[in-house]
Amino acid sequence: MAPLILRPTAPAHGGASVARDEGKVWLVNYALPGEVVEAEPRGRQGGVAVAAATQVIEPSPHRVAAPCPYFGACGGCQLQHAAYAHQLELKRQVVEEAWARAGLRLPPDTAVLGMEDPWRYRIRGEFEAIREGDRWRFGFHRQRSHSLLPIDSCLIHDERIEAALPAFARTASEMGLVGLQNLMLTVEPTGRGLLWRLRFTGGEPRWPRDEFARLVADRLPELTLLDDAMSLDLWDLTFRVRSDTFVQTNYRQMLVLYRTALDMLGARPGEHVLDLYAGIGTISAAVARQGAVVTAVEENPRAVQLGRLNARINSVRVDYSPGKVEAVLRGIRLGTHQGAILDPPRAGCEPAALAELIRLGLDRLVYVSCEPSTHARDLVALVRGGYRVRRAAIVDMFPQTYHIESVALLERS
């Protein structure tokens, strides 16, 4: 098929731009709205034709040169070709469109909270293991592909993570490790610790783990290698974090996100607050520090264990209720809580969980989401159940990528 000449007109969630050609809709990667590009068809995605811009004929004034040598091949970033201020505007448009499709209006005063320096922000990274002859390397999946791309640098990861990759790869090669699957690294934002975890295909074999760690540590003298847990400081609070528990990867924006959510919640001393999908209790402890009585609901037993430990470390009372959110909420009586903060996974809330929140009729709900479409879907359900959206904010947790974090405050009508 001959190359296409396309004129994208709007952003799409996923980092592409939407173009129409003779009545056919295209998702065009690496093109910005308002440009004219030559594009190559690349199959279909969700029933929509996909293309990739191969030449820019009329560039957008917001187009910049992507600084990463892997951009366009690596699947990690989608927006390095857009000036950062424009990335923020595109993300606002994506959220606004998602809300509009669901029948909601994004409040006109919704802030888009970006970063002063939108690089080197990730404190956690997961890297795929790649065998090249008799040596190992680490990298990422290619754009829209299962094939892997070895990398030597990544401009959105903390420099200490980037520096650690060759140390792990060289040690794995010298020791002749087999069956590596991936490597997860997490650095302490305000400390020297580097938390690591290697995964193997088919489960972890018997291997000289201690010797491996010693050799890697010798190559990284400026870091302290950790294989169980690390510390994460949040304002005047300290948390223990493990590789198998969730942590926000952008530490600098985590502070912005949590401050935004806490300000919306406005918990007062003595109020009873639910923290749903609470994880290791970062938000729970912050709310409890304000004097509220917090019940944290979390399904992951490892996270519950750490959450209870973190409450003791910070000398706050957080009562954990292990289990699925919808199941725990069924056991809560009317009138016992005044507010809730919820940060579910990308798929959003189960309908049963939303139904229970509506039944409880709490005064205030603060809903944090990393997926605009499921956020809008769940907000509509809550609005139909008697709530009104009072405030919203967009926090750019993932610059250079299409991912979006948004927060909404709902109050009982």
C-alpha positions as CSV (number, residue, x, y, z in Angstrom):
1,M,0.0,0.0,0.0
2,A,1.3,3.5,-0.9
3,P,2.0,5.9,1.9
4,L,-0.9,7.9,3.2
5,I,-1.1,11.7,3.5
6,L,-3.0,12.3,6.7
7,R,-4.1,15.4,8.7
8,P,-4.7,14.6,12.3
9,T,-7.2,16.8,14.1
10,A,-7.4,15.6,17.7
11,P,-5.5,13.7,20.3
12,A,-6.5,10.1,21.2
13,H,-5.9,8.3,24.5
14,G,-2.8,6.2,23.9
15,G,-0.6,8.9,22.4
16,A,-1.8,8.8,18.8
17,S,-3.7,11.5,17.0
18,V,-7.0,11.0,15.1
19,A,-7.2,11.6,11.4
20,R,-9.9,10.9,8.8
21,D,-9.3,10.1,5.2
22,E,-12.2,9.5,2.8
23,G,-14.4,8.6,5.7
24,K,-12.0,6.2,7.3
25,V,-10.7,6.9,10.8
26,W,-7.0,6.5,11.5
27,L,-5.0,6.5,14.7
28,V,-1.7,8.0,13.8
29,N,1.3,7.5,16.1
30,Y,4.1,10.1,16.3
31,A,1.9,12.8,14.7
32,L,0.4,15.9,16.4
33,P,-3.0,17.5,15.8
34,G,-2.8,20.1,13.1
35,E,0.1,18.5,11.2
36,V,0.2,17.0,7.8
37,V,2.2,13.8,7.7
38,E,3.1,10.9,5.5
39,A,2.1,7.8,7.3
40,E,2.5,4.0,6.9
41,P,-0.4,1.7,7.8
42,R,0.4,-0.5,10.8
43,G,-2.6,-2.8,11.2
44,R,-5.6,-2.3,13.5
45,Q,-6.1,-1.5,17.2
46,G,-9.5,-2.0,18.8
47,G,-11.1,-2.2,15.4
48,V,-9.6,1.1,14.3
49,A,-6.9,1.4,11.6
50,V,-3.4,2.4,12.9
51,A,-0.6,4.2,11.0
52,A,2.7,5.6,12.0
53,A,4.0,9.0,10.8
54,T,7.1,8.4,8.7
55,Q,7.6,12.0,7.4
56,V,6.3,15.3,8.6
57,I,5.2,17.5,5.7
58,E,3.7,20.4,7.7
59,P,4.9,20.3,11.3
60,S,3.0,21.6,14.4
61,P,4.6,24.6,16.1
62,H,4.6,22.3,19.2
63,R,6.8,19.6,17.6
64,V,10.3,19.2,19.1
65,A,13.1,16.8,18.5
66,A,12.8,13.7,20.7
67,P,16.0,13.4,22.8
68,C,15.9,9.6,23.3
69,P,17.6,7.5,20.6
70,Y,15.1,4.7,21.1
71,F,12.0,6.9,20.6
72,G,9.8,5.5,17.8
73,A,11.0,2.0,18.4
74,C,10.6,1.6,22.2
75,G,7.1,1.2,23.4
76,G,7.7,3.1,26.7
77,C,7.2,6.7,25.5
78,Q,4.7,8.1,23.0
79,L,4.9,11.9,23.3
80,Q,8.6,12.9,23.3
81,H,8.0,14.7,19.9
82,A,5.6,17.2,21.6
83,A,6.8,20.1,23.7
84,Y,6.0,19.5,27.3
85,A,3.5,22.3,27.7
86,H,1.6,20.9,24.7
87,Q,1.7,17.4,26.2
88,L,-0.2,18.8,29.2
89,E,-2.8,20.4,26.9
90,L,-3.2,17.1,24.9
91,K,-3.8,15.2,28.1
92,R,-6.4,17.7,29.3
93,Q,-8.2,17.3,25.9
94,V,-8.1,13.5,26.3
95,V,-9.7,13.7,29.8
96,E,-12.2,16.2,28.6
97,E,-13.3,14.0,25.7
98,A,-13.5,10.9,27.9
99,W,-15.8,12.8,30.3
100,A,-17.9,14.2,27.5
101,R,-18.4,10.7,25.9
102,A,-19.7,9.6,29.3
103,G,-22.1,12.6,29.5
104,L,-20.0,14.6,32.0
105,R,-18.5,18.1,31.9
106,L,-15.0,18.5,33.1
107,P,-15.0,21.5,35.5
108,P,-13.6,24.5,33.5
109,D,-11.2,25.4,36.4
110,T,-9.6,21.9,36.3
111,A,-5.9,22.3,36.9
112,V,-3.3,20.4,34.9
113,L,-0.4,19.9,37.3
114,G,2.8,19.3,35.4
115,M,6.5,19.0,36.3
116,E,9.2,21.6,36.3
117,D,11.6,19.0,35.0
118,P,9.7,16.2,33.2
119,W,12.7,13.8,32.9
120,R,14.4,11.3,35.2
121,Y,11.3,10.9,37.3
122,R,10.8,7.2,37.6
123,I,12.0,5.6,40.8
124,R,10.9,2.1,39.7
125,G,11.4,0.3,36.4
126,E,10.8,-3.2,35.1
127,F,13.1,-4.3,32.3
128,E,12.8,-7.4,30.1
129,A,15.8,-9.8,29.9
130,I,17.3,-10.2,26.4
131,R,19.8,-12.9,25.5
132,E,22.4,-11.8,22.9
133,G,24.7,-14.8,22.3
134,D,26.4,-15.6,25.6
135,R,25.5,-12.3,27.3
136,W,22.4,-10.7,28.9
137,R,21.0,-7.3,28.3
138,F,17.9,-5.5,29.5
139,G,15.3,-3.5,27.7
140,F,11.6,-2.9,26.8
141,H,9.0,-4.2,24.4
142,R,8.9,-2.5,21.1
143,Q,6.0,-0.2,20.2
144,R,2.8,-2.4,19.8
145,S,4.9,-5.6,19.7
146,H,5.9,-8.6,21.7
147,S,9.5,-8.3,20.4
148,L,12.1,-6.8,22.7
149,L,14.5,-3.8,22.3
150,P,17.7,-3.8,24.3
151,I,18.5,-0.3,25.7
152,D,21.5,1.3,27.4
153,S,19.7,4.5,28.6
154,C,16.3,5.6,29.5
155,L,15.7,9.3,30.1
156,I,12.6,9.0,32.2
157,H,14.2,6.7,34.8
158,D,16.3,7.8,37.8
159,E,20.0,7.9,36.7
160,R,20.8,5.4,39.4
161,I,18.5,2.8,37.8
162,E,20.1,3.5,34.4
163,A,23.6,3.0,35.9
164,A,22.6,-0.2,37.6
165,L,21.4,-2.0,34.4
166,P,24.8,-2.9,33.0
167,A,26.0,-4.1,36.4
168,F,23.2,-6.6,36.6
169,A,23.5,-7.6,33.0
170,R,27.3,-8.1,33.2
171,T,27.0,-10.1,36.4
172,A,24.3,-12.3,35.0
173,S,26.4,-13.0,31.9
174,E,29.6,-13.8,33.9
175,M,27.7,-16.2,36.2
176,G,26.0,-17.9,33.2
177,L,22.5,-17.4,34.5
178,V,19.8,-19.0,32.4
179,G,16.1,-18.4,32.0
180,L,16.0,-14.8,33.1
181,Q,12.7,-13.1,32.4
182,N,12.9,-9.6,33.8
183,L,14.5,-7.3,36.4
184,M,12.7,-4.8,38.6
185,L,14.7,-2.0,40.2
186,T,13.4,0.6,42.7
187,V,15.5,3.4,44.2
188,E,15.0,5.3,47.4
189,P,14.2,8.8,46.4
190,T,16.0,10.3,49.4
191,G,18.4,7.5,50.3
192,R,21.1,5.2,48.9
193,G,19.0,2.0,48.7
194,L,18.4,0.1,45.5
195,L,15.7,-2.6,45.8
196,W,16.1,-5.4,43.2
197,R,14.2,-8.5,42.1
198,L,15.1,-10.9,39.2
199,R,12.4,-13.1,37.8
200,F,13.0,-16.3,35.9
201,T,10.8,-18.1,33.3
202,G,9.1,-21.1,34.9
203,G,9.8,-20.0,38.5
204,E,13.0,-19.2,40.4
205,P,15.6,-21.9,40.1
206,R,18.3,-22.8,42.6
207,W,21.1,-20.2,42.0
208,P,23.8,-18.4,43.9
209,R,21.7,-15.4,44.8
210,D,24.0,-14.1,47.6
211,E,27.1,-14.3,45.4
212,F,25.2,-12.5,42.6
213,A,24.2,-9.7,44.9
214,R,27.8,-9.3,46.2
215,L,29.2,-9.0,42.7
216,V,26.6,-6.5,41.7
217,A,27.1,-4.5,44.9
218,D,30.9,-4.3,44.1
219,R,30.0,-2.7,40.8
220,L,27.7,-0.2,42.4
221,P,29.6,1.1,45.4
222,E,27.6,4.3,45.6
223,L,24.4,2.3,46.3
224,T,23.2,0.0,49.0
225,L,21.7,-3.2,47.4
226,L,18.4,-4.3,49.1
227,D,16.6,-7.5,48.4
228,D,13.7,-7.3,50.8
229,A,12.3,-3.8,51.4
230,M,13.3,-0.1,51.2
231,S,12.3,3.2,52.8
232,L,10.1,5.8,51.1
233,D,9.7,9.2,52.8
234,L,6.5,11.1,52.3
235,W,6.6,14.5,54.0
236,D,7.2,13.7,57.6
237,L,6.1,10.0,57.2
238,T,8.2,7.0,56.4
239,F,7.1,3.8,54.7
240,R,8.5,0.4,54.0
241,V,8.1,-0.7,50.3
242,R,8.7,-4.1,48.7
243,S,9.1,-5.1,45.1
244,D,5.8,-7.0,45.1
245,T,3.8,-4.1,46.4
246,F,2.5,-1.1,44.5
247,V,4.3,2.3,44.7
248,Q,3.9,5.4,42.6
249,T,6.8,5.5,40.2
250,N,7.0,9.3,40.0
251,Y,8.1,10.3,43.5
252,R,8.0,14.1,42.8
253,Q,4.5,14.0,41.4
254,M,3.3,11.6,44.0
255,L,3.6,14.4,46.5
256,V,1.6,16.6,44.2
257,L,-1.1,13.9,43.6
258,Y,-1.5,13.1,47.3
259,R,-1.6,16.7,48.4
260,T,-4.3,17.4,45.8
261,A,-6.3,14.4,47.0
262,L,-5.9,15.3,50.7
263,D,-6.9,18.9,50.1
264,M,-10.1,17.7,48.2
265,L,-11.0,15.3,51.0
266,G,-10.5,17.9,53.7
267,A,-10.6,15.3,56.5
268,R,-11.3,16.9,59.9
269,P,-10.1,15.5,63.3
270,G,-12.5,12.8,64.5
271,E,-14.1,12.1,61.2
272,H,-14.3,8.5,60.0
273,V,-12.7,8.0,56.6
274,L,-12.4,5.0,54.3
275,D,-9.2,4.5,52.2
276,L,-10.3,2.0,49.5
277,Y,-7.6,0.1,47.5
278,A,-5.3,1.4,50.2
279,G,-2.1,-0.5,49.3
280,I,0.7,-0.1,51.8
281,G,-1.2,2.8,53.5
282,T,0.6,5.9,52.2
283,I,-2.7,7.9,51.9
284,S,-4.1,6.2,55.0
285,A,-1.3,7.4,57.2
286,A,-1.4,10.9,55.8
287,V,-5.1,11.2,56.5
288,A,-4.7,9.7,60.0
289,R,-2.0,12.2,60.7
290,Q,-4.6,14.9,60.2
291,G,-6.6,13.4,63.1
292,A,-9.2,11.4,61.1
293,V,-10.1,7.8,62.1
294,V,-9.1,5.7,59.0
295,T,-10.3,2.3,57.9
296,A,-8.1,1.0,55.1
297,V,-9.4,-1.6,52.7
298,E,-7.0,-3.7,50.7
299,E,-7.1,-7.1,49.0
300,N,-3.3,-7.9,48.7
301,P,-2.2,-9.6,51.9
302,R,1.4,-8.5,51.4
303,A,0.2,-4.9,51.2
304,V,-2.0,-5.3,54.2
305,Q,1.0,-6.6,56.2
306,L,3.2,-3.6,55.1
307,G,0.3,-1.2,55.7
308,R,0.0,-2.3,59.3
309,L,3.7,-2.0,59.8
310,N,3.7,1.5,58.2
311,A,1.0,2.6,60.6
312,R,3.1,1.5,63.6
313,I,6.3,3.1,62.1
314,N,4.5,6.5,61.8
315,S,2.6,6.2,65.2
316,V,-0.8,6.6,63.6
317,R,-3.9,4.5,63.9
318,V,-5.1,2.8,60.7
319,D,-7.5,-0.1,61.0
320,Y,-7.0,-2.5,58.0
321,S,-9.9,-4.5,56.7
322,P,-8.5,-7.1,54.3
323,G,-10.6,-8.2,51.4
324,K,-12.3,-7.0,48.2
325,V,-13.6,-3.5,48.5
326,E,-17.2,-4.5,47.6
327,A,-17.2,-7.3,50.2
328,V,-15.8,-5.1,53.0
329,L,-18.2,-2.2,52.2
330,R,-21.2,-4.6,52.6
331,G,-20.3,-5.0,56.3
332,I,-20.2,-1.2,57.0
333,R,-23.3,0.3,58.6
334,L,-24.9,3.5,57.5
335,G,-23.8,6.7,59.2
336,T,-20.5,5.4,60.5
337,H,-18.2,7.2,58.0
338,Q,-18.2,10.7,56.5
339,G,-15.8,10.4,53.6
340,A,-13.8,8.0,51.4
341,I,-10.7,8.2,49.1
342,L,-10.4,5.6,46.5
343,D,-7.6,4.8,44.0
344,P,-8.6,1.6,42.2
345,P,-6.5,-0.1,39.5
346,R,-6.8,0.8,35.8
347,A,-10.0,-1.2,35.3
348,G,-11.8,1.0,37.8
349,C,-14.3,-0.1,40.5
350,E,-16.5,-3.1,40.4
351,P,-20.2,-2.1,39.9
352,A,-20.9,-3.7,43.3
353,A,-18.3,-1.4,45.0
354,L,-20.0,1.6,43.5
355,A,-23.4,0.4,44.6
356,E,-22.1,0.0,48.1
357,L,-20.7,3.5,48.1
358,I,-24.0,4.9,46.9
359,R,-25.8,2.9,49.7
360,L,-23.5,4.3,52.4
361,G,-24.2,7.9,51.1
362,L,-20.9,9.3,52.4
363,D,-20.6,13.1,52.4
364,R,-17.5,13.2,50.3
365,L,-15.7,10.9,47.9
366,V,-12.3,11.6,46.3
367,Y,-11.7,9.3,43.3
368,V,-8.1,9.0,42.0
369,S,-7.7,7.3,38.6
370,C,-5.0,6.4,36.1
371,E,-7.5,5.7,33.3
372,P,-9.7,8.5,31.9
373,S,-12.4,6.2,30.4
374,T,-13.0,4.0,33.5
375,H,-12.8,7.1,35.7
376,A,-15.5,8.8,33.7
377,R,-17.6,5.6,33.6
378,D,-17.5,5.3,37.4
379,L,-18.1,9.0,38.0
380,V,-21.3,8.8,35.9
381,A,-22.5,5.9,38.1
382,L,-21.9,7.8,41.2
383,V,-23.6,10.9,39.8
384,R,-26.6,8.8,39.0
385,G,-26.5,7.6,42.5
386,G,-26.9,11.1,44.0
387,Y,-23.4,12.7,43.9
388,R,-22.2,15.8,42.1
389,V,-18.6,16.4,40.8
390,R,-17.4,19.5,42.6
391,R,-13.7,19.7,41.7
392,A,-11.2,17.9,39.4
393,A,-7.5,18.0,38.7
394,I,-5.2,16.3,36.3
395,V,-1.7,15.4,37.6
396,D,0.9,14.5,35.1
397,M,2.5,11.5,36.7
398,F,4.0,10.1,33.5
399,P,5.6,12.8,31.3
400,Q,6.6,11.8,27.7
401,T,3.9,9.0,27.8
402,Y,0.2,8.9,27.2
403,H,-0.7,7.9,30.8
404,I,-2.9,10.2,32.7
405,E,-3.7,10.5,36.4
406,S,-6.8,12.5,37.4
407,V,-8.7,13.2,40.6
408,A,-12.3,14.2,41.3
409,L,-14.1,15.3,44.4
410,L,-17.7,14.2,44.6
411,E,-20.2,15.5,47.2
412,R,-23.6,14.1,48.1
413,S,-26.4,16.1,46.5
